[in-house]
Amino acid sequence: MIPNVSISITNGNIGGAQTTNDNIVGVITTGTGTGTLSLLTPTFVVSLPDAESKGITEQTEPELYRILKEFYSIEGTRGAKVYCMIAANTVSLETMLDKTNANGAKKLIDFAQGEIKALAVSRKPGESYVPAVPQFIDSDAIAALPKAKELVADYFAAIKPFRVLIGARVHDAAHLTIFQPKAQDNNKAALVLGGTQNDGQASLGLVLGRFAATPVHRNLGRVKDGALPVDALYIGTKKVEDFATLDNLIDYGYITFTKYPQKAGYFISDDPMATAATDDYRFLANCRVIDKAAVVAYQTYVNDLKDDVDLEPNGSITPIVLKHLEGMIENNINLSMGESISSVNAYIDPNQNLATGSKLRVQLRITPRGYLKEIAVELGFGLASN
């Protein structure tokens, strides 16, 4: 044998980033179905011209066209896929989001094969429509919240996470009864209020556009992302800047729109879900982060199902295997979404007995990024200190 040094290359030691579709959206809204696109027929578009080629125009389907036009006006949405479906104006939002309705949101989500990460629903009822409970916003949007919660929970269990954005149509801007999303217990859905026209409809397209154009950890109202490409925004018939109780609406937990002194343009106010301030997932950004982490965790461990591992005499997994399993998920989370979190920690209790059972419990804790929601500057004169 001739003395020599040989080198071999190994693979699979550090893992690779898991691929997830984080920015794809879907929308269901009122339509006529008299054009090329039929009622309750799922489709998708990748641009406004593409939508027009499929019969979605301002004349044939004004509500869907408006949403798509506003969506593609947001920088960063060029070529972005939007799944679409239209329903008659008699179909309530509650019915649309009912998980047992085969012709509702379930139909579009299944058509998208789990790609949708944010589903927006809105309705423009006929002129004779009267809400079940007259108040500031259409009570139909409120009734849809628990349906959205059930729907999202079912799909999360199937590793197809998404969140719901419900258009909160203004019914009576003068009504004193104003629903408060923050008083609910629903981190699966949010209510969007305010629009580019003074007809009470919510501009879901603008919110969806920001969702599609930004990473999962990004707050939709981030000022550095620039003002929205609109000339005016309304709540009911009044411009946002003229709506006297705008701050109350923001505090109540709506995703709406606002302006800032000395700053030109309109911005999304914040990204709250319809849940309490004590909820870990009270903001859409945190929901998106945890949804992505859930998919990455599943993709990481699904290949280990039914695999055999070495055990200690007491039935627990050997330390070296535990460290491998912990390190594997931490590594994949960091590779796939390192910019979206502050840190990640995985822990597997070494006392779990796999000789008598087969379920391994992994505790995965993610520290999210922080957000500068309020900045208080103490300003005054002073003398320099030596």
VENJORA-V352287 format. One record per residue. N is the residue number from 1. RES is the residue in one letter. PSI is psi in whole degrees, 0 to 359 (none if undefined). D_FIRST is the distance of its C-alpha to the first C-alpha in whole Angstrom. Layout:
N	RES	PSI	D_FIRST
N	RES	PSI	D_FIRST
This chain:
1	M	133	0
2	I	124	4
3	P	137	6
4	N	163	9
5	V	121	12
6	S	145	13
7	I	130	17
8	S	148	19
9	I	127	22
10	T	160	25
11	N	158	28
12	G	14	31
13	N	331	31
14	I	354	34
15	G	183	36
16	G	162	39
17	A	133	42
18	Q	139	44
19	T	125	47
20	T	144	50
21	N	105	53
22	D	348	56
23	N	10	58
24	I	136	60
25	V	164	63
26	G	156	66
27	V	137	70
28	I	127	73
29	T	179	76
30	T	137	80
31	G	172	80
32	T	325	82
33	G	14	80
34	T	350	82
35	G	213	80
36	T	325	77
37	L	121	75
38	S	159	76
39	L	143	77
40	L	32	74
41	T	106	72
42	P	144	69
43	T	181	67
44	F	155	65
45	V	160	65
46	V	3	63
47	S	168	66
48	L	317	70
49	P	323	70
50	D	318	68
51	A	317	70
52	E	323	73
53	S	340	72
54	K	14	72
55	G	9	75
56	I	95	75
57	T	172	78
58	E	333	80
59	Q	317	83
60	T	317	81
61	E	72	79
62	P	324	81
63	E	312	79
64	L	321	76
65	Y	318	76
66	R	316	77
67	I	314	74
68	L	321	71
69	K	317	73
70	E	324	73
71	F	309	69
72	Y	357	68
73	S	344	70
74	I	131	68
75	E	134	65
76	G	1	62
77	T	4	63
78	R	125	62
79	G	2	61
80	A	140	61
81	K	135	61
82	V	119	64
83	Y	137	65
84	C	151	69
85	M	144	72
86	I	151	75
87	A	158	78
88	A	155	82
89	N	355	84
90	T	349	85
91	V	120	82
92	S	159	81
93	L	325	78
94	E	315	79
95	T	321	78
96	M	324	76
97	L	3	73
98	D	123	74
99	K	343	71
100	T	356	73
101	N	106	74
102	A	342	72
103	N	19	73
104	G	214	73
105	A	325	70
106	K	323	68
107	K	317	68
108	L	319	67
109	I	317	64
110	D	323	63
111	F	323	63
112	A	354	61
113	Q	43	58
114	G	4	58
115	E	330	57
116	I	129	61
117	K	342	61
118	A	124	64
119	L	121	67
120	A	137	70
121	V	138	74
122	S	165	77
123	R	136	80
124	K	97	84
125	P	170	86
126	G	167	89
127	E	332	93
128	S	357	94
129	Y	137	91
130	V	122	92
131	P	152	90
132	A	323	90
133	V	101	90
134	P	128	92
135	Q	191	90
136	F	308	88
137	I	163	85
138	D	124	85
139	S	344	85
140	D	323	83
141	A	324	80
142	I	317	81
143	A	336	81
144	A	341	77
145	L	308	76
146	P	330	75
147	K	320	74
148	A	320	71
149	K	316	70
150	E	318	70
151	L	311	68
152	V	319	66
153	A	320	65
154	D	317	64
155	Y	331	62
156	F	320	60
157	A	335	59
158	A	14	58
159	I	44	55
160	K	65	58
161	P	144	59
162	F	170	62
163	R	159	65
164	V	134	69
165	L	118	71
166	I	128	74
167	G	115	77
168	A	88	80
169	R	130	83
170	V	121	86
171	H	311	89
172	D	98	91
173	A	341	91
174	A	353	94
175	H	137	93
176	L	345	93
177	T	109	90
178	I	117	87
179	F	141	84
180	Q	104	81
181	P	327	78
182	K	348	77
183	A	0	79
184	Q	177	77
185	D	66	74
186	N	88	72
187	N	10	68
188	K	344	68
189	A	158	70
190	A	155	72
191	L	127	75
192	V	129	76
193	L	133	79
194	G	148	80
195	G	175	80
196	T	350	81
197	Q	156	84
198	N	44	87
199	D	6	87
200	G	347	85
201	Q	148	82
202	A	140	79
203	S	75	76
204	L	331	73
205	G	322	72
206	L	318	71
207	V	316	70
208	L	323	67
209	G	316	67
210	R	322	66
211	F	314	64
212	A	337	62
213	A	359	61
214	T	154	60
215	P	164	57
216	V	330	57
217	H	355	58
218	R	128	61
219	N	134	65
220	L	339	66
221	G	13	69
222	R	121	67
223	V	326	69
224	K	341	66
225	D	355	66
226	G	164	69
227	A	156	72
228	L	146	73
229	P	62	74
230	V	157	77
231	D	332	81
232	A	152	82
233	L	141	81
234	Y	153	84
235	I	109	85
236	G	236	87
237	T	358	90
238	K	143	89
239	K	150	86
240	V	315	84
241	E	345	85
242	D	358	89
243	F	111	88
244	A	326	89
245	T	32	87
246	L	317	84
247	D	326	83
248	N	318	84
249	L	320	82
250	I	317	79
251	D	330	79
252	Y	343	80
253	G	23	76
254	Y	147	77
255	I	112	74
256	T	203	77
257	F	155	77
258	T	170	78
259	K	156	79
260	Y	137	79
261	P	141	81
262	Q	15	80
263	K	121	77
264	A	144	78
265	G	178	77
266	Y	150	77
267	F	155	74
268	I	133	73
269	S	313	74
270	D	185	71
271	D	51	69
272	P	147	71
273	M	171	70
274	A	68	73
275	T	173	73
276	A	161	74
277	A	342	72
278	T	354	71
279	D	131	68
280	D	335	65
281	Y	42	65
282	R	348	68
283	F	145	67
284	L	323	65
285	A	316	62
286	N	324	61
287	C	317	62
288	R	321	59
289	V	314	57
290	I	327	57
291	D	317	57
292	K	319	54
293	A	323	52
294	A	318	53
295	V	317	51
296	V	318	48
297	A	318	48
298	Y	313	49
299	Q	329	46
300	T	314	43
301	Y	347	44
302	V	329	45
303	N	345	41
304	D	358	41
305	L	133	44
306	K	10	44
307	D	153	40
308	D	144	39
309	V	158	39
310	D	140	38
311	L	153	41
312	E	167	42
313	P	333	44
314	N	3	47
315	G	356	46
316	S	159	46
317	I	143	43
318	T	145	40
319	P	322	40
320	I	326	37
321	V	319	38
322	L	312	41
323	K	324	40
324	H	314	38
325	L	322	41
326	E	314	43
327	G	327	40
328	M	314	40
329	I	321	44
330	E	318	44
331	N	316	41
332	N	322	43
333	I	314	46
334	N	320	45
335	L	321	43
336	S	331	46
337	M	34	49
338	G	323	48
339	E	345	51
340	S	356	54
341	I	167	53
342	S	321	53
343	S	167	51
344	V	144	50
345	N	129	49
346	A	139	48
347	Y	131	48
348	I	119	48
349	D	118	50
350	P	351	47
351	N	2	50
352	Q	131	50
353	N	109	50
354	L	359	48
355	A	331	48
356	T	353	51
357	G	174	52
358	S	7	50
359	K	123	51
360	L	124	49
361	R	127	51
362	V	127	50
363	Q	115	52
364	L	119	51
365	R	126	53
366	I	130	54
367	T	116	56
368	P	173	57
369	R	155	58
370	G	162	62
371	Y	136	64
372	L	83	67
373	K	329	70
374	E	137	73
375	I	116	73
376	A	120	75
377	V	124	76
378	E	110	78
379	L	135	80
380	G	176	83
381	F	155	83
382	G	165	82
383	L	140	82
384	A	137	78
385	S	144	77
386	N	none	76
